């Protein structure tokens, strides 16, 4: 997961929500720009990139629903044939 928020904000979000995965802090928005997710007002669009072990982008999901993101993620991983998904 990546966010244009600060490390402190991301840490607070992770603690509040019990996140057990790393969150990239991108307050300079350099990574968001590189992936084309930075919106007009400086906020990042909520997109999911599926990147293979070789670094190739396999899929970009631009229709992420936060309430269903977990199920969407698992479904997309299964569709891509990712083992253990």
PDB file of N, CA, C and O in Angstrom:
ATOM      1  N   UNK A   1       0.851  -1.168   0.000  1.00  0.00           N
ATOM      2  CA  UNK A   1       0.000   0.000   0.000  1.00  0.00           C
ATOM      3  C   UNK A   1       0.895   1.229   0.000  1.00  0.00           C
ATOM      4  O   UNK A   1       1.953   1.240   0.630  1.00  0.00           O
ATOM      5  N   UNK A   2       0.467   2.252  -0.703  1.00  0.00           N
ATOM      6  CA  UNK A   2       1.200   3.514  -0.748  1.00  0.00           C
ATOM      7  C   UNK A   2       0.229   4.658  -0.492  1.00  0.00           C
ATOM      8  O   UNK A   2      -0.946   4.585  -0.852  1.00  0.00           O
ATOM      9  N   UNK A   3       0.727   5.700   0.126  1.00  0.00           N
ATOM     10  CA  UNK A   3      -0.092   6.858   0.448  1.00  0.00           C
ATOM     11  C   UNK A   3       0.767   8.112   0.320  1.00  0.00           C
ATOM     12  O   UNK A   3       1.968   8.082   0.589  1.00  0.00           O
ATOM     13  N   UNK A   4       0.143   9.211  -0.091  1.00  0.00           N
ATOM     14  CA  UNK A   4       0.865  10.479  -0.154  1.00  0.00           C
ATOM     15  C   UNK A   4       0.920  11.160   1.213  1.00  0.00           C
ATOM     16  O   UNK A   4       1.406  12.285   1.333  1.00  0.00           O
ATOM     17  N   UNK A   5       0.422  10.479   2.231  1.00  0.00           N
ATOM     18  CA  UNK A   5       0.476  11.006   3.595  1.00  0.00           C
ATOM     19  C   UNK A   5       1.875  10.814   4.187  1.00  0.00           C
ATOM     20  O   UNK A   5       2.711  10.100   3.633  1.00  0.00           O
ATOM     21  N   UNK A   6       2.103  11.463   5.311  1.00  0.00           N
ATOM     22  CA  UNK A   6       3.393  11.370   5.996  1.00  0.00           C
ATOM     23  C   UNK A   6       3.558  10.004   6.662  1.00  0.00           C
ATOM     24  O   UNK A   6       2.593   9.256   6.817  1.00  0.00           O
ATOM     25  N   UNK A   7       4.779   9.695   7.050  1.00  0.00           N
ATOM     26  CA  UNK A   7       5.057   8.455   7.780  1.00  0.00           C
ATOM     27  C   UNK A   7       4.224   8.410   9.063  1.00  0.00           C
ATOM     28  O   UNK A   7       3.675   7.366   9.415  1.00  0.00           O
ATOM     29  N   UNK A   8       4.134   9.532   9.750  1.00  0.00           N
ATOM     30  CA  UNK A   8       3.381   9.593  11.005  1.00  0.00           C
ATOM     31  C   UNK A   8       1.893   9.289  10.769  1.00  0.00           C
ATOM     32  O   UNK A   8       1.281   8.524  11.514  1.00  0.00           O
ATOM     33  N   UNK A   9       1.325   9.900   9.724  1.00  0.00           N
ATOM     34  CA  UNK A   9      -0.087   9.642   9.416  1.00  0.00           C
ATOM     35  C   UNK A   9      -0.302   8.177   9.036  1.00  0.00           C
ATOM     36  O   UNK A   9      -1.282   7.561   9.455  1.00  0.00           O
ATOM     37  N   UNK A  10       0.617   7.622   8.241  1.00  0.00           N
ATOM     38  CA  UNK A  10       0.493   6.217   7.841  1.00  0.00           C
ATOM     39  C   UNK A  10       0.626   5.283   9.035  1.00  0.00           C
ATOM     40  O   UNK A  10      -0.086   4.284   9.132  1.00  0.00           O
ATOM     41  N   UNK A  11       1.529   5.607   9.929  1.00  0.00           N
ATOM     42  CA  UNK A  11       1.700   4.785  11.132  1.00  0.00           C
ATOM     43  C   UNK A  11       0.432   4.814  11.972  1.00  0.00           C
ATOM     44  O   UNK A  11      -0.012   3.776  12.463  1.00  0.00           O
ATOM     45  N   UNK A  12      -0.150   5.994  12.140  1.00  0.00           N
ATOM     46  CA  UNK A  12      -1.399   6.121  12.886  1.00  0.00           C
ATOM     47  C   UNK A  12      -2.528   5.345  12.229  1.00  0.00           C
ATOM     48  O   UNK A  12      -3.317   4.693  12.914  1.00  0.00           O
ATOM     49  N   UNK A  13      -2.610   5.413  10.895  1.00  0.00           N
ATOM     50  CA  UNK A  13      -3.632   4.670  10.157  1.00  0.00           C
ATOM     51  C   UNK A  13      -3.443   3.174  10.378  1.00  0.00           C
ATOM     52  O   UNK A  13      -4.406   2.456  10.646  1.00  0.00           O
ATOM     53  N   UNK A  14      -2.202   2.704  10.266  1.00  0.00           N
ATOM     54  CA  UNK A  14      -1.915   1.273  10.438  1.00  0.00           C
ATOM     55  C   UNK A  14      -2.276   0.810  11.841  1.00  0.00           C
ATOM     56  O   UNK A  14      -2.874  -0.253  12.010  1.00  0.00           O
ATOM     57  N   UNK A  15      -1.918   1.595  12.841  1.00  0.00           N
ATOM     58  CA  UNK A  15      -2.229   1.221  14.223  1.00  0.00           C
ATOM     59  C   UNK A  15      -3.733   1.210  14.469  1.00  0.00           C
ATOM     60  O   UNK A  15      -4.254   0.285  15.092  1.00  0.00           O
ATOM     61  N   UNK A  16      -4.430   2.229  13.986  1.00  0.00           N
ATOM     62  CA  UNK A  16      -5.874   2.342  14.184  1.00  0.00           C
ATOM     63  C   UNK A  16      -6.623   1.187  13.523  1.00  0.00           C
ATOM     64  O   UNK A  16      -7.620   0.696  14.055  1.00  0.00           O
ATOM     65  N   UNK A  17      -6.133   0.758  12.357  1.00  0.00           N
ATOM     66  CA  UNK A  17      -6.838  -0.258  11.582  1.00  0.00           C
ATOM     67  C   UNK A  17      -6.237  -1.652  11.698  1.00  0.00           C
ATOM     68  O   UNK A  17      -6.705  -2.584  11.045  1.00  0.00           O
ATOM     69  N   UNK A  18      -5.198  -1.806  12.527  1.00  0.00           N
ATOM     70  CA  UNK A  18      -4.592  -3.115  12.731  1.00  0.00           C
ATOM     71  C   UNK A  18      -3.913  -3.654  11.482  1.00  0.00           C
ATOM     72  O   UNK A  18      -3.874  -4.867  11.273  1.00  0.00           O
ATOM     73  N   UNK A  19      -3.383  -2.777  10.658  1.00  0.00           N
ATOM     74  CA  UNK A  19      -2.709  -3.201   9.423  1.00  0.00           C
ATOM     75  C   UNK A  19      -1.465  -4.013   9.760  1.00  0.00           C
ATOM     76  O   UNK A  19      -0.687  -3.655  10.644  1.00  0.00           O
ATOM     77  N   UNK A  20      -1.302  -5.088   9.051  1.00  0.00           N
ATOM     78  CA  UNK A  20      -0.144  -5.967   9.275  1.00  0.00           C
ATOM     79  C   UNK A  20       0.742  -6.009   8.041  1.00  0.00           C
ATOM     80  O   UNK A  20       1.432  -6.998   7.795  1.00  0.00           O
ATOM     81  N   UNK A  21       0.721  -4.944   7.276  1.00  0.00           N
ATOM     82  CA  UNK A  21       1.505  -4.857   6.048  1.00  0.00           C
ATOM     83  C   UNK A  21       2.155  -3.478   5.981  1.00  0.00           C
ATOM     84  O   UNK A  21       1.681  -2.534   6.614  1.00  0.00           O
ATOM     85  N   UNK A  22       3.231  -3.363   5.223  1.00  0.00           N
ATOM     86  CA  UNK A  22       3.907  -2.060   5.132  1.00  0.00           C
ATOM     87  C   UNK A  22       3.109  -1.061   4.292  1.00  0.00           C
ATOM     88  O   UNK A  22       2.415  -1.433   3.346  1.00  0.00           O
ATOM     89  N   UNK A  23       3.226   0.209   4.661  1.00  0.00           N
ATOM     90  CA  UNK A  23       2.595   1.289   3.910  1.00  0.00           C
ATOM     91  C   UNK A  23       3.697   2.265   3.501  1.00  0.00           C
ATOM     92  O   UNK A  23       4.389   2.828   4.349  1.00  0.00           O
ATOM     93  N   UNK A  24       3.848   2.453   2.209  1.00  0.00           N
ATOM     94  CA  UNK A  24       4.837   3.388   1.686  1.00  0.00           C
ATOM     95  C   UNK A  24       4.340   4.812   1.906  1.00  0.00           C
ATOM     96  O   UNK A  24       3.231   5.153   1.494  1.00  0.00           O
ATOM     97  N   UNK A  25       5.147   5.636   2.546  1.00  0.00           N
ATOM     98  CA  UNK A  25       4.826   7.055   2.702  1.00  0.00           C
ATOM     99  C   UNK A  25       5.466   7.817   1.550  1.00  0.00           C
ATOM    100  O   UNK A  25       6.678   7.741   1.347  1.00  0.00           O
ATOM    101  N   UNK A  26       4.663   8.543   0.807  1.00  0.00           N
ATOM    102  CA  UNK A  26       5.123   9.278  -0.370  1.00  0.00           C
ATOM    103  C   UNK A  26       4.701  10.744  -0.287  1.00  0.00           C
ATOM    104  O   UNK A  26       4.011  11.238  -1.178  1.00  0.00           O
ATOM    105  N   UNK A  27       5.112  11.450   0.784  1.00  0.00           N
ATOM    106  CA  UNK A  27       4.654  12.835   0.934  1.00  0.00           C
ATOM    107  C   UNK A  27       5.156  13.764  -0.181  1.00  0.00           C
ATOM    108  O   UNK A  27       4.545  14.804  -0.427  1.00  0.00           O
ATOM    109  N   UNK A  28       6.250  13.410  -0.854  1.00  0.00           N
ATOM    110  CA  UNK A  28       6.725  14.230  -1.978  1.00  0.00           C
ATOM    111  C   UNK A  28       5.887  13.981  -3.231  1.00  0.00           C
ATOM    112  O   UNK A  28       5.958  14.746  -4.194  1.00  0.00           O
ATOM    113  N   UNK A  29       5.091  12.907  -3.215  1.00  0.00           N
ATOM    114  CA  UNK A  29       4.191  12.515  -4.303  1.00  0.00           C
ATOM    115  C   UNK A  29       4.939  12.070  -5.556  1.00  0.00           C
ATOM    116  O   UNK A  29       4.348  11.963  -6.631  1.00  0.00           O
ATOM    117  N   UNK A  30       6.223  11.813  -5.419  1.00  0.00           N
ATOM    118  CA  UNK A  30       7.042  11.386  -6.556  1.00  0.00           C
ATOM    119  C   UNK A  30       6.591  10.032  -7.106  1.00  0.00           C
ATOM    120  O   UNK A  30       6.480   9.860  -8.320  1.00  0.00           O
ATOM    121  N   UNK A  31       6.331   9.075  -6.219  1.00  0.00           N
ATOM    122  CA  UNK A  31       5.893   7.751  -6.662  1.00  0.00           C
ATOM    123  C   UNK A  31       4.482   7.824  -7.235  1.00  0.00           C
ATOM    124  O   UNK A  31       4.195   7.185  -8.247  1.00  0.00           O
ATOM    125  N   UNK A  32       3.607   8.585  -6.610  1.00  0.00           N
ATOM    126  CA  UNK A  32       2.238   8.744  -7.120  1.00  0.00           C
ATOM    127  C   UNK A  32       2.259   9.320  -8.534  1.00  0.00           C
ATOM    128  O   UNK A  32       1.500   8.874  -9.395  1.00  0.00           O
ATOM    129  N   UNK A  33       3.113  10.295  -8.776  1.00  0.00           N
ATOM    130  CA  UNK A  33       3.244  10.866 -10.126  1.00  0.00           C
ATOM    131  C   UNK A  33       3.747   9.810 -11.105  1.00  0.00           C
ATOM    132  O   UNK A  33       3.227   9.685 -12.214  1.00  0.00           O
ATOM    133  N   UNK A  34       4.764   9.050 -10.688  1.00  0.00           N
ATOM    134  CA  UNK A  34       5.364   8.038 -11.565  1.00  0.00           C
ATOM    135  C   UNK A  34       4.346   6.981 -11.988  1.00  0.00           C
ATOM    136  O   UNK A  34       4.406   6.478 -13.110  1.00  0.00           O
ATOM    137  N   UNK A  35       3.410   6.642 -11.098  1.00  0.00           N
ATOM    138  CA  UNK A  35       2.392   5.643 -11.412  1.00  0.00           C
ATOM    139  C   UNK A  35       1.132   6.265 -12.019  1.00  0.00           C
ATOM    140  O   UNK A  35       0.194   5.544 -12.359  1.00  0.00           O
ATOM    141  N   UNK A  36       1.101   7.580 -12.157  1.00  0.00           N
ATOM    142  CA  UNK A  36      -0.029   8.247 -12.800  1.00  0.00           C
ATOM    143  C   UNK A  36      -1.287   8.316 -11.956  1.00  0.00           C
ATOM    144  O   UNK A  36      -2.381   8.474 -12.498  1.00  0.00           O
ATOM    145  N   UNK A  37      -1.160   8.202 -10.637  1.00  0.00           N
ATOM    146  CA  UNK A  37      -2.347   8.186  -9.778  1.00  0.00           C
ATOM    147  C   UNK A  37      -2.644   9.530  -9.116  1.00  0.00           C
ATOM    148  O   UNK A  37      -3.654   9.666  -8.426  1.00  0.00           O
ATOM    149  N   UNK A  38      -1.791  10.509  -9.314  1.00  0.00           N
ATOM    150  CA  UNK A  38      -1.981  11.785  -8.640  1.00  0.00           C
ATOM    151  C   UNK A  38      -3.087  12.582  -9.325  1.00  0.00           C
ATOM    152  O   UNK A  38      -3.005  12.900 -10.511  1.00  0.00           O
ATOM    153  N   UNK A  39      -4.120  12.896  -8.551  1.00  0.00           N
ATOM    154  CA  UNK A  39      -5.250  13.652  -9.082  1.00  0.00           C
ATOM    155  C   UNK A  39      -4.967  15.139  -9.115  1.00  0.00           C
ATOM    156  O   UNK A  39      -3.921  15.593  -8.652  1.00  0.00           O
ATOM    157  N   UNK A  40      -5.893  15.886  -9.657  1.00  0.00           N
ATOM    158  CA  UNK A  40      -5.739  17.314  -9.856  1.00  0.00           C
ATOM    159  C   UNK A  40      -5.556  18.140  -8.597  1.00  0.00           C
ATOM    160  O   UNK A  40      -4.947  19.208  -8.654  1.00  0.00           O
ATOM    161  N   UNK A  41      -6.060  17.681  -7.469  1.00  0.00           N
ATOM    162  CA  UNK A  41      -5.963  18.448  -6.221  1.00  0.00           C
ATOM    163  C   UNK A  41      -4.846  17.936  -5.313  1.00  0.00           C
ATOM    164  O   UNK A  41      -4.797  18.283  -4.133  1.00  0.00           O
ATOM    165  N   UNK A  42      -3.948  17.112  -5.859  1.00  0.00           N
ATOM    166  CA  UNK A  42      -2.830  16.618  -5.065  1.00  0.00           C
ATOM    167  C   UNK A  42      -3.117  15.353  -4.283  1.00  0.00           C
ATOM    168  O   UNK A  42      -2.250  14.869  -3.556  1.00  0.00           O
ATOM    169  N   UNK A  43      -4.315  14.807  -4.417  1.00  0.00           N
ATOM    170  CA  UNK A  43      -4.659  13.546  -3.757  1.00  0.00           C
ATOM    171  C   UNK A  43      -4.409  12.397  -4.725  1.00  0.00           C
ATOM    172  O   UNK A  43      -4.528  12.565  -5.939  1.00  0.00           O
ATOM    173  N   UNK A  44      -4.069  11.250  -4.197  1.00  0.00           N
ATOM    174  CA  UNK A  44      -3.846  10.078  -5.033  1.00  0.00           C
ATOM    175  C   UNK A  44      -5.158   9.342  -5.250  1.00  0.00           C
ATOM    176  O   UNK A  44      -5.955   9.179  -4.326  1.00  0.00           O
ATOM    177  N   UNK A  45      -5.369   8.901  -6.480  1.00  0.00           N
ATOM    178  CA  UNK A  45      -6.512   8.037  -6.775  1.00  0.00           C
ATOM    179  C   UNK A  45      -6.281   6.689  -6.115  1.00  0.00           C
ATOM    180  O   UNK A  45      -5.137   6.270  -5.943  1.00  0.00           O
ATOM    181  N   UNK A  46      -7.347   6.011  -5.747  1.00  0.00           N
ATOM    182  CA  UNK A  46      -7.254   4.718  -5.078  1.00  0.00           C
ATOM    183  C   UNK A  46      -7.263   3.624  -6.145  1.00  0.00           C
ATOM    184  O   UNK A  46      -8.316   3.087  -6.488  1.00  0.00           O
ATOM    185  N   UNK A  47      -6.093   3.307  -6.656  1.00  0.00           N
ATOM    186  CA  UNK A  47      -5.935   2.273  -7.676  1.00  0.00           C
ATOM    187  C   UNK A  47      -5.081   1.160  -7.099  1.00  0.00           C
ATOM    188  O   UNK A  47      -4.257   1.391  -6.215  1.00  0.00           O
ATOM    189  N   UNK A  48      -5.282  -0.050  -7.605  1.00  0.00           N
ATOM    190  CA  UNK A  48      -4.461  -1.183  -7.193  1.00  0.00           C
ATOM    191  C   UNK A  48      -3.662  -1.666  -8.387  1.00  0.00           C
ATOM    192  O   UNK A  48      -4.218  -1.979  -9.440  1.00  0.00           O
ATOM    193  N   UNK A  49      -2.350  -1.724  -8.210  1.00  0.00           N
ATOM    194  CA  UNK A  49      -1.448  -2.260  -9.223  1.00  0.00           C
ATOM    195  C   UNK A  49      -1.036  -3.656  -8.805  1.00  0.00           C
ATOM    196  O   UNK A  49      -0.630  -3.875  -7.664  1.00  0.00           O
ATOM    197  N   UNK A  50      -1.139  -4.598  -9.726  1.00  0.00           N
ATOM    198  CA  UNK A  50      -0.700  -5.968  -9.493  1.00  0.00           C
ATOM    199  C   UNK A  50       0.598  -6.132 -10.278  1.00  0.00           C
ATOM    200  O   UNK A  50       0.610  -6.089 -11.508  1.00  0.00           O
ATOM    201  N   UNK A  51       1.677  -6.318  -9.545  1.00  0.00           N
ATOM    202  CA  UNK A  51       3.007  -6.355 -10.146  1.00  0.00           C
ATOM    203  C   UNK A  51       3.604  -7.738  -9.943  1.00  0.00           C
ATOM    204  O   UNK A  51       3.677  -8.236  -8.819  1.00  0.00           O
ATOM    205  N   UNK A  52       4.030  -8.354 -11.042  1.00  0.00           N
ATOM    206  CA  UNK A  52       4.605  -9.694 -10.994  1.00  0.00           C
ATOM    207  C   UNK A  52       5.998  -9.687 -10.389  1.00  0.00           C
ATOM    208  O   UNK A  52       6.595  -8.626 -10.208  1.00  0.00           O
ATOM    209  N   UNK A  53       6.520 -10.871 -10.076  1.00  0.00           N
ATOM    210  CA  UNK A  53       7.847 -10.980  -9.468  1.00  0.00           C
ATOM    211  C   UNK A  53       8.957 -10.407 -10.346  1.00  0.00           C
ATOM    212  O   UNK A  53      10.033 -10.066  -9.855  1.00  0.00           O
ATOM    213  N   UNK A  54       8.689 -10.304 -11.654  1.00  0.00           N
ATOM    214  CA  UNK A  54       9.681  -9.756 -12.578  1.00  0.00           C
ATOM    215  C   UNK A  54       9.558  -8.242 -12.728  1.00  0.00           C
ATOM    216  O   UNK A  54      10.280  -7.634 -13.519  1.00  0.00           O
ATOM    217  N   UNK A  55       8.632  -7.626 -11.961  1.00  0.00           N
ATOM    218  CA  UNK A  55       8.465  -6.174 -11.998  1.00  0.00           C
ATOM    219  C   UNK A  55       7.501  -5.689 -13.064  1.00  0.00           C
ATOM    220  O   UNK A  55       7.294  -4.482 -13.194  1.00  0.00           O
ATOM    221  N   UNK A  56       6.907  -6.591 -13.831  1.00  0.00           N
ATOM    222  CA  UNK A  56       5.968  -6.217 -14.879  1.00  0.00           C
ATOM    223  C   UNK A  56       4.581  -6.016 -14.268  1.00  0.00           C
ATOM    224  O   UNK A  56       4.116  -6.842 -13.482  1.00  0.00           O
ATOM    225  N   UNK A  57       3.929  -4.918 -14.632  1.00  0.00           N
ATOM    226  CA  UNK A  57       2.575  -4.648 -14.152  1.00  0.00           C
ATOM    227  C   UNK A  57       1.620  -5.581 -14.898  1.00  0.00           C
ATOM    228  O   UNK A  57       1.515  -5.532 -16.124  1.00  0.00           O
ATOM    229  N   UNK A  58       0.928  -6.429 -14.137  1.00  0.00           N
ATOM    230  CA  UNK A  58       0.024  -7.419 -14.707  1.00  0.00           C
ATOM    231  C   UNK A  58      -1.393  -6.888 -14.874  1.00  0.00           C
ATOM    232  O   UNK A  58      -2.112  -7.286 -15.791  1.00  0.00           O
ATOM    233  N   UNK A  59      -1.786  -5.986 -13.981  1.00  0.00           N
ATOM    234  CA  UNK A  59      -3.151  -5.459 -14.002  1.00  0.00           C
ATOM    235  C   UNK A  59      -3.183  -4.165 -13.194  1.00  0.00           C
ATOM    236  O   UNK A  59      -2.461  -4.010 -12.209  1.00  0.00           O
ATOM    237  N   UNK A  60      -4.029  -3.247 -13.631  1.00  0.00           N
ATOM    238  CA  UNK A  60      -4.303  -2.027 -12.868  1.00  0.00           C
ATOM    239  C   UNK A  60      -5.808  -1.973 -12.651  1.00  0.00           C
ATOM    240  O   UNK A  60      -6.583  -1.942 -13.607  1.00  0.00           O
ATOM    241  N   UNK A  61      -6.211  -1.961 -11.387  1.00  0.00           N
ATOM    242  CA  UNK A  61      -7.625  -1.864 -11.036  1.00  0.00           C
ATOM    243  C   UNK A  61      -7.906  -0.421 -10.649  1.00  0.00           C
ATOM    244  O   UNK A  61      -7.467   0.038  -9.595  1.00  0.00           O
ATOM    245  N   UNK A  62      -8.638   0.295 -11.499  1.00  0.00           N
ATOM    246  CA  UNK A  62      -8.948   1.704 -11.255  1.00  0.00           C
ATOM    247  C   UNK A  62     -10.337   1.885 -10.641  1.00  0.00           C
ATOM    248  O   UNK A  62     -10.792   3.012 -10.443  1.00  0.00           O
ATOM    249  N   UNK A  63     -11.004   0.775 -10.342  1.00  0.00           N
ATOM    250  CA  UNK A  63     -12.357   0.832  -9.796  1.00  0.00           C
ATOM    251  C   UNK A  63     -12.378   0.152  -8.429  1.00  0.00           C
ATOM    252  O   UNK A  63     -13.089  -0.832  -8.224  1.00  0.00           O
ATOM    253  N   UNK A  64     -11.588   0.692  -7.495  1.00  0.00           N
ATOM    254  CA  UNK A  64     -11.460   0.097  -6.166  1.00  0.00           C
ATOM    255  C   UNK A  64     -12.546   0.657  -5.251  1.00  0.00           C
ATOM    256  O   UNK A  64     -12.707   1.870  -5.120  1.00  0.00           O
ATOM    257  N   UNK A  65     -13.284  -0.250  -4.627  1.00  0.00           N
ATOM    258  CA  UNK A  65     -14.307   0.115  -3.655  1.00  0.00           C
ATOM    259  C   UNK A  65     -13.740  -0.219  -2.275  1.00  0.00           C
ATOM    260  O   UNK A  65     -13.571  -1.397  -1.959  1.00  0.00           O
ATOM    261  N   UNK A  66     -13.438   0.794  -1.436  1.00  0.00           N
ATOM    262  CA  UNK A  66     -12.809   0.523  -0.140  1.00  0.00           C
ATOM    263  C   UNK A  66     -13.543  -0.522   0.708  1.00  0.00           C
ATOM    264  O   UNK A  66     -12.903  -1.299   1.417  1.00  0.00           O
ATOM    265  N   UNK A  67     -14.874  -0.547   0.641  1.00  0.00           N
ATOM    266  CA  UNK A  67     -15.633  -1.504   1.445  1.00  0.00           C
ATOM    267  C   UNK A  67     -15.466  -2.936   0.953  1.00  0.00           C
ATOM    268  O   UNK A  67     -15.684  -3.883   1.708  1.00  0.00           O
ATOM    269  N   UNK A  68     -15.080  -3.098  -0.314  1.00  0.00           N
ATOM    270  CA  UNK A  68     -14.933  -4.431  -0.894  1.00  0.00           C
ATOM    271  C   UNK A  68     -13.518  -4.704  -1.384  1.00  0.00           C
ATOM    272  O   UNK A  68     -13.284  -5.682  -2.093  1.00  0.00           O
ATOM    273  N   UNK A  69     -12.574  -3.847  -1.012  1.00  0.00           N
ATOM    274  CA  UNK A  69     -11.215  -3.936  -1.553  1.00  0.00           C
ATOM    275  C   UNK A  69     -10.548  -5.278  -1.273  1.00  0.00           C
ATOM    276  O   UNK A  69      -9.852  -5.810  -2.138  1.00  0.00           O
ATOM    277  N   UNK A  70     -10.749  -5.833  -0.080  1.00  0.00           N
ATOM    278  CA  UNK A  70     -10.131  -7.116   0.251  1.00  0.00           C
ATOM    279  C   UNK A  70     -10.609  -8.225  -0.667  1.00  0.00           C
ATOM    280  O   UNK A  70      -9.804  -8.985  -1.206  1.00  0.00           O
ATOM    281  N   UNK A  71     -11.924  -8.316  -0.845  1.00  0.00           N
ATOM    282  CA  UNK A  71     -12.497  -9.343  -1.723  1.00  0.00           C
ATOM    283  C   UNK A  71     -12.075  -9.113  -3.173  1.00  0.00           C
ATOM    284  O   UNK A  71     -11.786 -10.069  -3.893  1.00  0.00           O
ATOM    285  N   UNK A  72     -12.038  -7.850  -3.607  1.00  0.00           N
ATOM    286  CA  UNK A  72     -11.585  -7.538  -4.966  1.00  0.00           C
ATOM    287  C   UNK A  72     -10.141  -7.984  -5.158  1.00  0.00           C
ATOM    288  O   UNK A  72      -9.791  -8.565  -6.185  1.00  0.00           O
ATOM    289  N   UNK A  73      -9.319  -7.708  -4.172  1.00  0.00           N
ATOM    290  CA  UNK A  73      -7.909  -8.061  -4.237  1.00  0.00           C
ATOM    291  C   UNK A  73      -7.743  -9.571  -4.392  1.00  0.00           C
ATOM    292  O   UNK A  73      -7.018 -10.029  -5.275  1.00  0.00           O
ATOM    293  N   UNK A  74      -8.404 -10.334  -3.547  1.00  0.00           N
ATOM    294  CA  UNK A  74      -8.307 -11.795  -3.608  1.00  0.00           C
ATOM    295  C   UNK A  74      -8.808 -12.304  -4.961  1.00  0.00           C
ATOM    296  O   UNK A  74      -8.167 -13.154  -5.580  1.00  0.00           O
ATOM    297  N   UNK A  75      -9.945 -11.788  -5.419  1.00  0.00           N
ATOM    298  CA  UNK A  75     -10.495 -12.210  -6.711  1.00  0.00           C
ATOM    299  C   UNK A  75      -9.556 -11.932  -7.856  1.00  0.00           C
ATOM    300  O   UNK A  75      -9.389 -12.768  -8.744  1.00  0.00           O
ATOM    301  N   UNK A  76      -8.939 -10.760  -7.847  1.00  0.00           N
ATOM    302  CA  UNK A  76      -8.004 -10.413  -8.913  1.00  0.00           C
ATOM    303  C   UNK A  76      -6.742 -11.272  -8.846  1.00  0.00           C
ATOM    304  O   UNK A  76      -6.223 -11.690  -9.881  1.00  0.00           O
ATOM    305  N   UNK A  77      -6.246 -11.537  -7.639  1.00  0.00           N
ATOM    306  CA  UNK A  77      -5.076 -12.401  -7.499  1.00  0.00           C
ATOM    307  C   UNK A  77      -5.383 -13.803  -8.013  1.00  0.00           C
ATOM    308  O   UNK A  77      -4.556 -14.415  -8.688  1.00  0.00           O
ATOM    309  N   UNK A  78      -6.564 -14.309  -7.696  1.00  0.00           N
ATOM    310  CA  UNK A  78      -6.954 -15.634  -8.189  1.00  0.00           C
ATOM    311  C   UNK A  78      -7.058 -15.645  -9.707  1.00  0.00           C
ATOM    312  O   UNK A  78      -6.600 -16.582 -10.361  1.00  0.00           O
ATOM    313  N   UNK A  79      -7.666 -14.593 -10.266  1.00  0.00           N
ATOM    314  CA  UNK A  79      -7.804 -14.495 -11.728  1.00  0.00           C
ATOM    315  C   UNK A  79      -6.442 -14.434 -12.420  1.00  0.00           C
ATOM    316  O   UNK A  79      -6.282 -14.909 -13.544  1.00  0.00           O
ATOM    317  N   UNK A  80      -5.474 -13.848 -11.737  1.00  0.00           N
ATOM    318  CA  UNK A  80      -4.115 -13.757 -12.298  1.00  0.00           C
ATOM    319  C   UNK A  80      -3.321 -15.041 -12.068  1.00  0.00           C
ATOM    320  O   UNK A  80      -2.199 -15.178 -12.556  1.00  0.00           O
ATOM    321  N   UNK A  81      -3.908 -15.984 -11.321  1.00  0.00           N
ATOM    322  CA  UNK A  81      -3.249 -17.266 -11.076  1.00  0.00           C
ATOM    323  C   UNK A  81      -2.145 -17.207 -10.045  1.00  0.00           C
ATOM    324  O   UNK A  81      -1.213 -18.010 -10.089  1.00  0.00           O
ATOM    325  N   UNK A  82      -2.235 -16.265  -9.113  1.00  0.00           N
ATOM    326  CA  UNK A  82      -1.229 -16.134  -8.073  1.00  0.00           C
ATOM    327  C   UNK A  82      -1.400 -17.278  -7.059  1.00  0.00           C
ATOM    328  O   UNK A  82      -2.475 -17.429  -6.479  1.00  0.00           O
ATOM    329  N   UNK A  83      -0.365 -18.071  -6.847  1.00  0.00           N
ATOM    330  CA  UNK A  83      -0.476 -19.195  -5.891  1.00  0.00           C
ATOM    331  C   UNK A  83      -0.811 -18.712  -4.486  1.00  0.00           C
ATOM    332  O   UNK A  83      -0.331 -17.669  -4.043  1.00  0.00           O
ATOM    333  N   UNK A  84      -1.644 -19.490  -3.792  1.00  0.00           N
ATOM    334  CA  UNK A  84      -1.994 -19.168  -2.415  1.00  0.00           C
ATOM    335  C   UNK A  84      -3.052 -18.110  -2.263  1.00  0.00           C
ATOM    336  O   UNK A  84      -3.357 -17.706  -1.141  1.00  0.00           O
ATOM    337  N   UNK A  85      -3.624 -17.645  -3.360  1.00  0.00           N
ATOM    338  CA  UNK A  85      -4.651 -16.618  -3.250  1.00  0.00           C
ATOM    339  C   UNK A  85      -5.971 -17.295  -3.281  1.00  0.00           C
ATOM    340  O   UNK A  85      -7.006 -16.633  -3.202  1.00  0.00           O
TER     341      UNK A  85
END
